[in-house]
Amino acid sequence: MGSVAVNAVVRGPGGKVRLRALVDTGFYGDIITTPDRVQGLGVEFRHERVRRLPDGRAARVRYGIGEVEVLGEVTGGDIEVWPDLKLPTGVDALLGVTALEKPGFRVDPKTGRLERVELYLL
C-alpha cells in the first residue's frame, strides 16, 4: 500500500481552511500542520504536548481545539502546530488515527483509500 492523502477542512471560530492531509496511521492524534496554515482561524494554541519523532527526538507542539472535516464527516479535535514540521510537496498536514476513528473511517490496505466503518455503541 502506498501513501493515502485526503482533503480535509479545519475550522475554528474565525474561519476555515482546506488542507491536503497525508494519513499517518502511526500518529495518535487528530491533525498536525505548520502554524502558518491555520493562522486566522481563531484557534487558541494555548496547550502544549510532547511528540516523539521517528528518530527518537522529542518535539514540543502547541495545540488548540477546533473541528476537522474529512469526506463530509466532522469531528471535534486537537489541531496541533509545529513550525519545524517537514511535509512532502503538495501536503499541508498529517491526519492521525483519532481524527479518522471518531467519525468512522479506516484505511483499507487493499485499496489504499479511506473506507467507512460501522460505529458500535457498547
N, C-alpha and C positions, 0 to 999 in steps of 0.2 A: 504494500500500500504506500502511496506517495503522500505528499502533504495535502491537507484539507484546509481550504480557505473559504470564508463566508463573508457576506456583507452584514455588518452589524450597525445598529444605531445606538448611540449613547445619549441619554437625556439627563439634564439637570434642571434646576428651577429657572435658569436663564436661557435655555435653548437646547438644541440637539446637534449632533454631528454624526455623519456617516463615516464608518471606518471599514477598511478591508482587514479582516482579522484572520490570523493563522490559528487554527485549532491546535492547542497544545494539551494533549491528554496527560502530560506529566505535570501540568500546572494546576495545583489545587487552589483555585481562586476563580474570580469572575472574569475580569478583563484588566489588562495592564497595557499602558501606552506611554508615550512621552508627554510631558506637561503641555507642550505647545498644541498638541492635537485636541485637547479638551479645554483649552483656555476659553473663557467666556461662557461656559455652561452654568456658572453659578454654584458649582460643587465646591464645598469647603474641604480641602485636603488637610484636615487637622489631625488625623490619626497617622500612626506610623507602625510598620512591622518590618521584621527581618525576613528576607527571602534568601534561600540558599541557591547559589548558581551551580550549573553543571560541573564547573571546575573546582567546586568546594568553597569558593569565596562567599562571604555574606554581603548582601546589599540591603541597605535600609531604603524602603519605599514608603511614600506617603499615599494615603487613600482617603476617599470620601464616598458617600452613599449617593447612588443615582439609579437610573434604570438602564437595562441592557436589553435590546430587542434583536432577536435572531429569527429569521424565517417567519416573521409575523407574530412571534410569541415574545411577550415582555415579562421580565422578572426584575425585581429589585436586586441590587448587587453592589459590591465594592468596586469602585473604579480606582485602580492603582496607577500611580505615575512614578516613573523613574527616568530622570534625564539621560542616563547613560545606556538606556535600552537600545540594543542593536537589533534591527529587524531587516529581513530581506527586502529587496527593492519591490515596491508595489504593495507592501504590507504595512499597516498602520498600528496594529495591536496584536496581542496574543489573547486568545479566548480560552479560558480554562474550563475544567470539567464541571465546576459548580454552576457556571452560567449555562451549561448545556443540560445538566441533570435536572435542575429546578423546573424548567418548562417542559421537560420530557424529550430530550434528544440524546442520541449517542452516535458515535462514528461507526458506520458499517465498514468493517475491514475489507470486505469483498469489493464494494463499490467505491470506497474512499469518499463517501458522502455522508452527510448527517441524515439520520432517519428518526422518525418519531417513535417513541415507545410509550406504552400504556403506563400511566402512573397509578400506583395502588395506594389505597388508604387502608392501613392496617390497624 
